[in-house]
Protein backbone atom coordinates (compact mmCIF):
# COMPACT_ATOMS: atom_id res chain seq x y z
CA UNK A 1 0.00 0.00 0.00
CA UNK A 2 1.31 3.46 -0.95
CA UNK A 3 1.45 5.69 2.14
CA UNK A 4 2.79 8.74 0.30
CA UNK A 5 0.54 11.57 -0.79
CA UNK A 6 -0.42 11.56 -4.48
CA UNK A 7 0.75 14.00 -7.13
CA UNK A 8 -1.64 16.87 -7.85
CA UNK A 9 -3.33 16.47 -11.24
CA UNK A 10 -3.45 19.22 -13.84
CA UNK A 11 -6.81 20.30 -12.40
CA UNK A 12 -5.60 20.28 -8.77
CA UNK A 13 -2.14 21.76 -9.31
CA UNK A 14 -1.55 25.39 -8.43
CA UNK A 15 -1.02 27.95 -11.17
CA UNK A 16 2.35 29.59 -11.73
CA UNK A 17 1.02 32.78 -10.11
CA UNK A 18 -0.08 30.81 -7.05
CA UNK A 19 3.32 29.11 -6.77
CA UNK A 20 5.17 32.40 -7.14
CA UNK A 21 3.03 33.90 -4.37
CA UNK A 22 3.93 31.18 -1.84
CA UNK A 23 5.74 32.55 1.22
CA UNK A 24 8.77 30.97 2.86
CA UNK A 25 10.30 27.66 1.69
CA UNK A 26 8.53 25.28 -0.67
CA UNK A 27 9.73 21.98 -2.12
CA UNK A 28 8.02 21.63 -5.49
CA UNK A 29 8.22 18.02 -6.67
CA UNK A 30 7.46 17.09 -10.28
CA UNK A 31 6.83 13.48 -11.27
CA UNK A 32 4.16 10.82 -11.82
CA UNK A 33 2.68 7.97 -9.83
CA UNK A 34 3.88 5.36 -12.36
CA UNK A 35 7.50 6.60 -12.57
CA UNK A 36 9.90 4.12 -10.97
CA UNK A 37 12.44 6.83 -10.15
CA UNK A 38 9.69 8.86 -8.48
CA UNK A 39 8.50 5.92 -6.40
CA UNK A 40 12.07 5.06 -5.37
CA UNK A 41 12.69 8.65 -4.25
CA UNK A 42 9.59 8.89 -2.01
CA UNK A 43 11.21 7.50 1.17
CA UNK A 44 14.21 9.82 0.70
CA UNK A 45 12.00 12.85 0.20
CA UNK A 46 9.77 11.90 3.15
CA UNK A 47 12.78 11.56 5.44
CA UNK A 48 14.22 14.88 4.28
CA UNK A 49 10.87 16.59 4.85
CA UNK A 50 10.70 15.10 8.34
CA UNK A 51 14.02 16.82 9.05
CA UNK A 52 12.82 20.10 7.52
CA UNK A 53 9.28 20.60 8.88
CA UNK A 54 9.35 24.27 7.84
CA UNK A 55 9.28 23.25 4.15
CA UNK A 56 5.95 23.24 2.35
CA UNK A 57 5.76 20.25 -0.04
CA UNK A 58 3.79 20.30 -3.29
CA UNK A 59 3.78 17.22 -5.52
CA UNK A 60 2.75 18.13 -9.05
CA UNK A 61 2.07 15.53 -11.71
CA UNK A 62 4.07 16.37 -14.81
CA UNK A 63 3.72 15.41 -18.44
CA UNK A 64 3.54 16.84 -21.96
CA UNK A 65 1.84 20.21 -22.08
CA UNK A 66 1.76 20.75 -18.31
CA UNK A 67 2.39 24.47 -17.93
CA UNK A 68 4.03 24.43 -14.50
CA UNK A 69 6.51 21.72 -15.47
CA UNK A 70 7.34 23.51 -18.70
CA UNK A 71 7.90 26.79 -16.86
CA UNK A 72 10.45 25.06 -14.59
CA UNK A 73 12.00 23.22 -17.58
CA UNK A 74 11.41 19.76 -16.09
CA UNK A 75 13.01 17.07 -18.27
CA UNK A 76 13.44 14.10 -15.91
CA UNK A 77 11.44 12.83 -12.95
CA UNK A 78 11.45 13.39 -10.13
CA UNK A 79 12.65 16.96 -10.30
CA UNK A 80 12.69 18.85 -7.00
CA UNK A 81 12.63 22.65 -7.15
CA UNK A 82 13.21 24.58 -3.94
CA UNK A 83 11.48 27.94 -3.76
CA UNK A 84 11.98 30.75 -1.29
CA UNK A 85 9.10 33.20 -1.39
CA UNK A 86 8.10 31.82 -4.80
CA UNK A 87 11.53 32.14 -6.41
CA UNK A 88 13.71 29.19 -7.36
CA UNK A 89 16.79 28.87 -5.15
CA UNK A 90 17.72 25.24 -5.79
CA UNK A 91 17.04 22.20 -7.94
CA UNK A 92 17.69 18.48 -7.79
CA UNK A 93 16.92 15.77 -10.33
CA UNK A 94 16.56 12.14 -9.25
CA UNK A 95 17.86 12.31 -5.69
CA UNK A 96 19.91 9.31 -4.59
CA UNK A 97 20.22 10.09 -0.87
CA UNK A 98 18.42 12.02 1.85
CA UNK A 99 21.45 14.29 2.04
CA UNK A 100 20.98 15.20 -1.65
CA UNK A 101 17.55 16.57 -0.80
CA UNK A 102 18.67 18.35 2.36
CA UNK A 103 21.47 20.32 0.70
CA UNK A 104 19.39 21.62 -2.24
Buried (B, 14 or more C-beta within 10 A) or exposed (E): EEEBEEBBEBEEBBEBEEBBEBEEBBBBBBBBEEBEBBBEBBEBBBBBBEEEEEBEBBBBBBEEEBEBBEEBEBEEBBBBBBBEEBEEEBBBBBBEEBEBBBEB
